[in-house]
Amino acid sequence: MKLEKIFAALAIAFACMVMASCGASPRETQVNNPREGIVRVFPDNNVPSFYKRCDGTTLIYWFEGDRRGGLTAVPDSPECK
């Protein structure tokens, strides 16, 4: 009986760790190609930064610290082809 409770507690703890790791923000994973995901343009973690990623052949730039949008699009970007 006691062994079953220990096993259940360990199973719940393991499930919580797995679920927490799956919920990681995309900004935490570093990629260098905007076709593969979000790329941080200036990798200094002390200041708000610019990010870029591809949407088809359009390169999208946005600024992390601008609450009004801060969005720019470059159609037919060579980085996204």
C-alpha angles and dihedrals in degrees: 000000000000092000090054091054091050091049091049091050091050091048091052092047091050092048091051092051092050093048092048092052092050091056094062117141117252089234091066093064113075120219128169099204119071090208089065099046146300115340122198106222097200108034095200105123094199097072135044108269145206119251133195138192138162125255101189105305093337119098112215121203123188137174118232096210100048111096092187094066110271091200127155129177128202109197118214092008115186088224090064099047 
